Amino acid sequence: MTTTNKAQTMAATTTTAFDLHNRNVLLATDGSAGSVAGARIALALATTQRATIHVLNVVDTRAFPLPPAISAFAIEGAGVNPVKANEVRAALFTHLGVDVDWPVRIAFGMPAAEIVAEAEQINAAMIVVGLRRHGRVDRVLNDETALHVIRRSSCPVLAVVPDTKELPVRVLAATDFSTASFGAARVAHAIAGAGAVLVLAYVPPLTALLGDEGELHIHDLGVREAFRSAARDLGGPDATIDHVVLTQEPQDAPAQMLLRYAEESNSDLIAAGSARHGRVEQWMAGSVSTELVRDGRRSVLIVPPSSTAGTPAPR
C-alpha cells in the first residue's frame, strides 16, 4: 500500500473526534512530582473538557515483608484505607489550591497492574500518570510504572513530567501514516491547550531512501499528499497543523530523532501510537514508545492500537 493510500485509509477509519466530555479519566497518584503535575493536567481536563476524574493511589505491597495478599489484608484491617484516602484528598487540595470532589480509591499490589485494572473497571478513556527519567538501575529494580502501564493499557496513557503546569501547546506527533499513529495525533490534538500547534513528524525508513531519483520523487509526492490528507482530517477553525520529515541516518533510531527534534522545537508533548511488540522484540530492539518514556524529559502520550480513541465508550 502506498503512503497516500495509507493516509486515506487511516483518515477514513478515524474520523470521529476524541472527546472526554463526561468520560472517565483515571489519575494515578503516588505523591511524586510527576503525579502532582498529572493532577494539574487532570484538573485542566476536567475544566476544559468536562472529563470525570477518578483518583487511584496504590500501596506497593512489594515494600512489605509479608506476601502481597496478607499485607493488603493486614493494612486494610488496620483501618488505613480511609485514612490514606483522606491524605490523598488533602494532598490534592494542597497542590491544586482547589477542593475537588473526585472519588479516591486506595489499592494494594503492583502499581502498574492495579492502575490498568482500575482503568478497565471504570471504563476509563484515558490514564494520567507521572513520569520521570529512568536509568538502568530502575529497570533492574522493575521501577518503571509508567512504562508498564503503557504496555498493558487498552486506552491512551498520558505520562506527565514534573515541570508541567498546563495543557500542552507545542505537540509533536510521530506518524508513519498508520491508523495507530493517526489515532495518537488525534488524541493529542484533542487534549492540547488553546492555540496549540500540532506538528506531524515522519521518519522515512532507510529502505525508502535507497531508490533512484524517480522512486524518491514518487515517495516524496506520496508523503506530501499524506500530510495534506492528515491535516484536512485533523484540522479545525482554530487548529494549526504543521509537519516535518526527519531524515534518518543509519546510526539514528527514530526515537532519538524525535527526542532531538522535540528538544530543538521545545515541544511540550510527544505523541505516538504503540506498536505493541512482543517481549522478544522489546528485549532485542525496544520500541519508539519505550525509548520516549525512558528518556523522561518530555511528557508523552501513547495510544495503543486497540484503543477506540475516537469513539465514546459504551454506557
C-alpha positions in Angstrom: 0.0 0.0 0.0 1.4 3.4 -0.9 1.9 6.2 1.6 -1.0 8.2 0.1 -3.4 5.2 0.3 -2.3 4.5 3.9 -3.2 8.1 4.8 -6.6 7.9 3.1 -7.3 4.6 4.8 -6.4 5.8 8.3 -8.4 9.0 7.8 -11.4 7.0 6.8 -11.2 4.8 9.9 -10.5 7.5 12.5 -12.8 10.4 11.6 -14.6 10.7 14.9 -13.1 13.2 17.2 -11.7 12.1 20.5 -14.0 13.5 23.2 -13.5 13.4 27.0 -16.9 15.0 27.8 -18.5 13.0 30.7 -16.0 10.3 30.2 -13.8 8.8 32.9 -10.1 9.7 33.3 -8.0 7.8 35.8 -5.4 9.8 37.7 -2.8 7.6 39.3 -1.1 9.5 42.1 1.8 8.5 44.5 2.8 11.9 45.8 5.7 12.2 43.3 6.4 15.4 41.5 5.3 13.8 38.2 1.9 12.7 39.7 1.4 16.2 41.1 1.9 17.6 37.6 -0.5 14.9 36.4 -3.1 16.2 38.9 -2.8 19.7 37.4 -3.4 18.2 33.9 -6.4 16.2 35.2 -7.9 19.4 36.7 -7.4 21.1 33.3 -9.1 18.3 31.5 -12.0 18.4 34.0 -12.3 22.1 33.5 -11.9 22.4 29.7 -13.2 19.0 28.5 -15.6 18.2 31.3 -13.8 14.9 32.0 -14.8 12.9 35.1 -11.7 12.3 37.1 -11.1 9.3 39.3 -8.1 9.1 41.6 -6.1 5.9 42.4 -3.4 5.6 44.9 -1.6 2.2 45.0 0.2 1.0 48.1 3.0 -1.0 46.7 2.9 -4.3 48.6 6.4 -5.1 47.4 7.6 -2.9 50.2 6.1 -5.2 52.8 7.8 -8.4 54.1 4.6 -10.4 54.0 3.1 -11.9 50.9 1.0 -9.3 49.0 -2.4 -10.7 49.8 -1.6 -10.9 53.5 0.0 -7.5 53.5 -3.1 -5.9 51.9 -5.4 -7.7 54.3 -3.4 -6.5 57.3 -3.2 -2.9 56.1 -6.9 -2.7 55.3 -7.8 -4.4 58.5 -5.9 -1.8 60.4 -8.2 0.9 59.0 -5.5 2.6 56.9 -7.6 2.7 53.8 -10.0 5.6 54.7 -7.2 7.5 56.4 -5.0 7.2 53.3 -7.8 8.3 51.1 -8.2 11.5 53.2 -4.5 12.0 53.0 -4.6 11.9 49.2 -7.5 14.3 49.1 -5.6 16.7 51.4 -2.6 16.5 49.2 -4.6 17.2 46.1 -6.0 20.3 47.8 -2.5 21.5 48.8 -1.1 21.1 45.3 -4.1 22.3 43.2 -5.4 25.0 45.5 -9.0 23.9 45.0 -11.2 21.4 46.7 -12.0 18.8 44.1 -14.7 16.2 44.6 -13.0 13.4 42.7 -13.6 9.9 44.1 -10.4 8.4 45.6 -9.6 4.8 45.9 -6.7 3.1 47.6 -5.5 -0.2 46.1 -2.8 -2.6 47.3 -0.5 -4.6 45.0 1.7 -4.0 42.0 1.2 -0.3 40.9 1.1 -0.9 37.1 -1.3 -3.9 37.4 -3.6 -2.1 39.8 -3.7 1.0 37.6 -4.6 -0.9 34.5 -7.2 -3.0 36.3 -8.8 0.2 37.8 -8.9 1.8 34.4 -10.7 -1.2 33.0 -13.1 -1.3 35.9 -14.2 2.3 35.4 -14.0 2.1 31.6 -11.5 4.9 31.5 -11.0 6.9 28.3 -7.5 7.9 29.4 -4.9 7.2 32.2 -2.8 10.1 33.6 0.4 9.1 35.4 3.6 10.8 36.5 6.8 10.4 34.5 10.5 10.7 35.4 13.7 9.8 33.8 14.7 6.1 34.1 18.1 4.6 34.2 19.4 1.1 34.2 19.0 0.7 38.0 15.3 1.5 37.7 15.0 -1.2 35.1 16.8 -3.7 37.2 14.5 -2.9 40.2 11.4 -3.0 37.9 10.7 0.6 38.9 9.1 1.7 35.6 5.5 2.1 36.5 4.5 4.4 33.6 6.1 2.2 31.0 4.4 -1.0 32.4 1.1 0.8 32.4 1.6 1.9 28.8 2.4 -1.7 27.7 -0.7 -3.1 29.4 -3.3 -0.4 28.9 -6.1 -0.6 26.3 -6.7 3.1 26.5 -4.4 6.1 25.9 -1.9 6.9 28.6 -0.6 10.4 29.2 2.7 10.4 31.2 3.4 13.8 32.6 6.8 15.2 33.6 7.2 17.2 36.9 7.5 20.7 35.4 4.2 20.6 33.5 1.9 23.4 34.5 -0.8 23.4 31.9 -2.1 21.5 28.8 0.4 21.2 26.0 0.5 23.9 23.3 3.5 22.6 21.3 2.8 19.0 20.4 5.0 16.6 18.3 3.1 13.6 16.9 5.1 10.8 15.5 3.4 9.4 12.4 4.1 6.6 9.9 0.7 7.2 8.3 -0.8 4.2 10.1 -4.2 4.1 11.9 -2.4 3.8 15.2 -0.2 6.9 14.7 -3.0 8.9 13.4 -5.1 8.0 16.4 -2.3 9.3 18.6 -2.2 12.6 16.7 -6.0 12.9 17.1 -5.9 12.3 20.9 -3.0 14.7 21.3 -4.8 17.4 19.3 -8.0 16.9 21.3 -6.3 17.4 24.7 -4.0 20.2 23.8 -4.4 23.7 25.2 -5.9 26.7 23.4 -3.9 27.9 20.4 -1.8 24.7 20.3 0.4 23.8 17.3 0.5 20.1 16.3 3.5 19.0 14.2 3.2 15.7 12.5 6.7 14.1 12.3 7.5 11.4 9.8 10.8 9.4 9.8 11.0 7.6 6.5 12.5 4.1 6.7 16.0 3.8 5.2 14.7 1.5 2.5 12.5 4.3 1.2 15.6 6.4 0.6 17.6 3.9 -1.4 15.8 4.1 -4.7 16.7 6.0 -7.8 15.7 9.6 -8.4 12.3 8.7 -9.9 11.4 6.5 -7.0 12.4 9.1 -4.5 10.3 11.7 -6.3 7.3 9.4 -6.1 7.9 8.7 -2.5 8.1 12.5 -1.7 4.9 13.2 -3.6 3.1 10.5 -1.6 4.4 11.8 1.7 3.3 15.4 0.9 -0.2 14.2 -0.1 -0.4 12.1 3.0 0.4 15.2 5.2 -2.2 17.2 3.3 -4.8 14.5 3.9 -4.0 14.2 7.6 -4.1 18.0 8.1 -7.5 18.2 6.4 -8.9 15.5 8.7 -7.3 16.8 11.9 -7.7 20.5 11.3 -10.5 22.8 12.5 -11.2 26.5 12.6 -8.7 27.0 15.4 -6.2 24.3 14.5 -2.6 24.8 13.5 -1.2 21.7 11.8 2.3 21.5 10.6 4.6 18.7 9.5 8.3 17.8 9.3 10.2 14.9 7.7 13.1 13.8 9.8 15.7 12.2 7.6 17.1 9.1 9.2 20.8 8.3 9.3 22.0 4.6 9.7 23.2 5.3 13.3 20.0 7.1 14.3 17.0 5.4 15.9 13.6 7.0 15.2 13.1 7.7 18.9 16.4 9.6 19.1 15.4 11.7 16.2 12.0 12.5 17.7 13.6 13.4 21.0 16.2 15.6 19.3 13.6 17.5 17.3 11.3 17.8 20.4 14.3 19.5 22.2 15.0 21.8 19.3 11.4 22.8 18.9 10.7 23.0 22.7 7.8 20.6 22.4 5.6 20.1 25.5 4.3 16.7 24.5 5.4 13.8 22.2 2.5 11.6 21.0 2.9 8.2 19.4 1.0 5.1 18.6 2.1 1.9 20.4 3.3 -0.9 18.1 2.8 -3.5 20.9 5.9 -5.6 20.1 6.3 -8.9 21.8 8.6 -9.5 24.7 11.5 -10.8 22.5 11.3 -7.7 20.2 11.2 -5.4 23.2 14.3 -7.1 24.7 16.2 -7.1 21.4 15.4 -3.7 19.9 12.9 -1.9 22.2 10.3 0.4 20.7 9.8 4.0 20.0 7.3 4.4 22.8 9.6 2.7 25.3 12.5 5.0 24.4 10.4 8.1 24.6 9.1 7.1 28.0 12.5 6.1 29.4 14.0 9.4 28.3 11.7 11.2 30.7 12.4 14.8 29.6 9.1 15.4 27.8 5.6 14.4 28.6 4.5 11.5 26.4 1.1 10.4 25.1 1.0 6.8 23.9 -2.2 5.5 22.2 -2.5 1.7 21.9 -3.6 0.2 18.6 -6.6 -1.5 20.2 -7.9 1.8 21.7 -11.1 3.2 20.2 -9.6 6.6 20.5 -12.3 8.4 18.5 -15.4 6.7 19.9 -17.0 7.3 23.2 -17.1 4.2 25.4 -20.4 2.4 25.5 -22.6 3.0 28.6 
